[in-house]
């Protein structure tokens, strides 16, 4: 048995030597071509290599995907923050533009009335939610020369009069408040009357005690009369929208649409003095 095993070993070694020699022969004979053994191995391993390469790409993509997602998420967040910032700036620029337009209008109004009135510009900083058409708070007070009963206006017309004053603020009673009373004059008929706010009227005005023979028509303008009033003469108050007979039957009354939009009141002018040569210098109590 041992002799047969030894013979088999010799035969195996001989075959192996022949294979090696043949492989070396072909390899040495043409280095540009693969040996049959190399070719066979490559053909056998090619599908395995292809699968390994695809698997490698998938694994690489899977491993790097979270990093890419994090990067994209951060970029999206940065873009969203930038958009919000630009939208905020755009809104701010729009507000500044509107404020500049209003201030230019106030400046033009002051320039046109420079020969008649001295005014102080102020911003509305407070209103009473439960009494929106009653009074406002402005950011100018005693240290700015503001005093009680000074007239408050806008370029559109009459706003009201100063009621109370602190060092840096003032409370203004609006003409839409029922407590307010303004001596009025119908521009077209020169009919006198009293303009007052209507309780619960949400900014509605009415002119009462108008003589029957001088009753205004719809569309007629109402201005301040200046007679025995704290308000200078000639300031626009509003426009007549309807005329009625008073209950007494002795006078007419008119509903008046205010010249000022009290819902959008943001800046005002306080008349600090009426200069000589103006339309009316009367500022009686």
SVG drawing of the C-alpha trace seen along z (x, -y; Angstrom):
<svg xmlns="http://www.w3.org/2000/svg" viewBox="-91 -140 101 142">
<polyline fill="none" stroke="black" stroke-width="0.4" points="0.0,0.0 2.8,-2.3 4.5,-1.6 1.3,-2.4 0.8,-5.7 4.3,-6.7 3.8,-6.0 0.7,-8.2 2.5,-11.0 5.2,-10.9 2.7,-10.9 0.9,-13.9 4.1,-15.8 5.0,-15.0 1.7,-16.2 2.0,-19.4 5.5,-20.0 4.3,-19.6 1.4,-22.0 3.8,-24.6 6.3,-24.2 3.6,-24.5 2.3,-27.6 5.7,-29.1 6.2,-28.3 3.1,-30.1 3.8,-32.9 7.3,-33.4 6.3,-33.0 3.8,-35.8 3.6,-38.3 0.9,-40.2 -1.7,-37.5 -3.0,-35.7 -2.1,-32.2 -4.9,-29.7 -4.8,-29.3 -5.0,-33.1 -7.7,-33.4 -9.8,-30.6 -9.4,-32.2 -10.4,-35.6 -13.5,-34.3 -14.5,-32.4 -13.9,-35.4 -15.3,-38.1 -19.0,-37.8 -17.8,-37.7 -15.8,-40.9 -18.7,-42.6 -21.0,-41.8 -18.4,-43.0 -18.0,-46.3 -21.8,-46.9 -22.1,-45.9 -19.2,-48.3 -21.0,-51.2 -24.2,-50.5 -22.5,-50.2 -20.6,-53.5 -23.8,-55.3 -25.6,-53.9 -22.9,-55.0 -22.5,-58.5 -26.3,-59.1 -26.9,-60.4 -24.0,-62.8 -25.5,-64.1 -28.9,-64.4 -27.6,-66.4 -25.7,-68.7 -28.9,-69.2 -31.0,-69.8 -28.6,-72.4 -28.5,-74.1 -32.3,-74.1 -32.5,-75.5 -30.0,-78.3 -32.0,-79.1 -35.3,-79.3 -33.7,-81.5 -32.4,-83.8 -35.8,-83.9 -37.4,-84.8 -34.8,-87.5 -35.4,-89.0 -39.2,-88.9 -38.7,-90.7 -36.5,-93.3 -39.0,-93.7 -41.9,-94.3 -39.7,-96.7 -38.8,-98.7 -42.5,-98.8 -43.4,-100.2 -40.6,-102.8 -41.8,-103.8 -45.3,-104.3 -44.2,-106.2 -42.0,-108.4 -45.0,-109.1 -47.1,-110.1 -44.3,-112.3 -43.8,-114.0 -47.5,-114.7 -47.4,-116.2 -44.3,-118.3 -46.1,-119.6 -49.1,-120.5 -46.9,-122.4 -45.2,-124.2 -48.5,-125.3 -49.8,-126.6 -46.5,-128.1 -47.7,-131.7 -50.8,-130.9 -50.0,-128.1 -47.2,-126.9 -47.4,-123.1 -45.7,-120.2 -45.6,-116.8 -46.4,-113.8 -47.0,-110.1 -50.0,-108.2 -48.7,-105.8 -51.9,-104.7 -55.6,-104.2 -58.3,-102.7 -59.5,-99.5 -63.0,-99.9 -63.2,-103.5 -61.4,-103.6 -63.1,-106.8 -62.8,-108.5 -59.2,-109.6 -55.6,-108.9 -52.2,-109.3 -49.4,-111.1 -45.7,-111.2 -45.4,-114.9 -46.1,-116.7 -45.3,-119.8 -41.6,-119.8 -42.4,-120.0 -44.7,-123.0 -48.0,-121.1 -50.8,-122.6 -54.4,-121.9 -57.0,-122.8 -54.5,-122.9 -56.0,-121.8 -54.9,-118.6 -55.1,-118.0 -53.8,-115.9 -53.4,-117.1 -56.9,-115.7 -58.6,-117.7 -59.6,-118.1 -58.7,-115.4 -59.6,-116.9 -58.1,-118.9 -55.6,-118.2 -57.3,-117.3 -54.5,-116.3 -50.7,-116.7 -47.7,-115.1 -44.1,-116.0 -43.6,-113.7 -47.2,-112.7 -50.6,-114.2 -54.2,-112.8 -56.3,-114.1 -60.1,-114.1 -61.3,-113.1 -64.1,-114.9 -65.8,-111.5 -66.3,-111.4 -69.8,-112.4 -68.2,-114.7 -66.6,-116.8 -68.3,-119.8 -66.9,-121.7 -68.3,-124.9 -69.0,-124.1 -69.8,-126.0 -71.3,-124.6 -68.9,-125.9 -71.6,-126.2 -74.4,-127.8 -72.4,-129.3 -74.9,-127.7 -73.6,-127.4 -74.0,-124.4 -72.4,-122.2 -70.5,-119.1 -70.4,-116.3 -69.7,-112.6 -72.5,-110.0 -72.6,-107.6 -71.9,-104.1 -71.6,-105.5 -68.1,-104.1 -66.7,-107.3 -69.9,-108.9 -70.3,-112.7 -73.5,-114.8 -74.0,-118.5 -76.9,-119.8 -78.9,-123.1 -78.6,-124.0 -81.1,-126.8 -83.9,-125.4 -83.5,-127.9 -79.7,-127.2 -79.9,-123.4 -77.0,-121.8 -77.2,-119.2 -75.5,-115.9 -71.9,-116.4 -71.5,-119.8 -68.3,-120.4 -68.1,-121.2 -65.3,-123.3 -64.5,-124.8 -66.3,-128.1 -63.8,-129.5 -66.6,-131.2 -66.0,-131.1 -64.0,-127.9 -60.6,-126.6 -60.4,-125.5 -59.1,-127.9 -61.4,-128.7 -61.4,-126.9 -60.1,-123.4 -61.9,-120.7 -64.2,-118.6 -66.1,-116.3 -68.7,-115.9 -72.5,-115.8 -74.0,-112.4 -77.6,-112.9 -79.9,-115.7 -82.7,-115.3 -85.1,-117.4 -84.5,-117.6 -87.2,-116.4 -88.0,-120.0 -88.7,-120.9 -86.9,-124.2 -83.6,-123.1 -82.0,-120.6 -79.3,-118.1 -76.8,-116.4 -74.8,-113.2 -71.2,-113.9 -68.5,-111.7 -65.2,-112.7 -62.4,-114.0 -59.9,-112.1 -59.7,-108.3 -59.6,-107.6 -59.1,-103.9 -55.6,-104.6 -54.5,-107.5 -50.7,-107.3 -49.3,-110.8 -50.8,-114.1 -50.0,-117.8 -50.6,-119.9 -51.3,-123.6 -49.2,-125.4 -50.0,-128.9 -51.9,-130.8 -49.7,-133.5 -50.9,-137.0 -52.2,-137.3 -53.8,-133.8 -57.4,-133.1 -58.6,-133.4 -56.7,-134.2 -59.4,-133.5 -58.5,-130.9 -60.9,-131.7 -61.8,-129.2"/>
</svg>
